[in-house]
Amino acid sequence: MRTALASSLNVPAVRTIGLLGIDSFVRSLRRYGLTNLSEDGNYYGYSLALGGVDLNLLELSNAYRVLANQGVWHPLKIKPLRSE
């Protein structure tokens, strides 16, 4: 899965969702902080594997951070910039 993601290979990504099941994958995404998803995974279908979900930049960044942290999710902590 890591190689497929890094290489933007669509077939392995769609196959992975096919093996997991779309609803199971949507539940996993919710656990990783993607809160703006439809209740029904069939709304997205296999386009879910190809980026067919509207996400904001913070949600997307945090989802990639989960992959980098071996599946461990933490909410983002944003610190305000200090003006000097």
C-alpha positions in Angstrom: 0.0 0.0 0.0 2.9 2.4 0.8 4.4 1.9 -2.6 1.1 2.3 -4.4 0.5 5.6 -2.5 4.0 6.9 -3.2 3.7 6.0 -6.9 0.1 7.2 -7.3 -0.9 3.7 -8.5 -4.7 3.6 -8.7 -5.3 -0.1 -9.2 -3.7 -1.3 -5.9 -5.5 1.5 -4.0 -8.9 0.5 -5.4 -8.2 -3.2 -4.8 -7.3 -2.4 -1.2 -10.6 -0.7 -0.6 -12.3 -3.6 -2.3 -10.7 -6.0 0.1 -11.5 -3.9 3.2 -15.0 -2.9 2.1 -16.0 0.7 1.5 -17.9 1.2 4.7 -15.0 -0.2 6.8 -12.6 2.2 5.0 -15.0 5.1 5.7 -15.1 4.2 9.4 -11.3 4.1 9.5 -11.1 7.6 7.9 -13.5 8.9 10.5 -11.3 7.5 13.3 -8.4 9.4 11.7 -10.3 12.7 12.0 -11.9 13.1 8.6 -15.3 14.3 9.9 -17.0 15.6 6.8 -17.7 12.2 5.2 -21.1 11.0 4.2 -22.7 8.5 6.5 -23.0 6.0 3.6 -19.7 4.7 2.1 -21.6 3.8 -1.1 -22.0 7.5 -1.7 -18.3 7.6 -2.7 -17.8 4.1 -4.1 -14.4 3.2 -5.3 -13.7 6.9 -6.1 -12.8 7.1 -2.4 -9.4 5.4 -3.3 -8.8 8.1 -6.0 -9.4 11.2 -3.9 -13.1 11.5 -4.5 -13.7 13.1 -1.0 -13.8 16.8 -0.2 -11.3 17.5 2.6 -9.8 20.6 3.9 -6.0 20.9 4.0 -5.7 20.3 7.7 -7.7 17.0 7.5 -5.7 15.9 4.5 -2.4 16.8 6.2 -3.3 15.0 9.3 -4.4 11.9 7.4 -0.9 11.7 5.8 0.6 12.2 9.2 -1.3 9.1 10.4 0.4 7.1 7.7 3.8 8.5 8.7 3.1 7.7 12.4 2.4 4.0 11.6 -1.4 4.4 12.0 -1.4 6.5 15.2 -3.8 9.5 15.1 -3.6 12.6 17.2 -5.6 15.8 16.8 -3.6 18.6 15.3 -2.3 21.2 17.6 -2.0 24.6 16.0 0.0 27.3 17.6 -0.6 30.9 16.7 2.3 32.8 15.1 4.0 35.3 17.3 4.5 38.6 15.9 7.8 40.2 16.7 
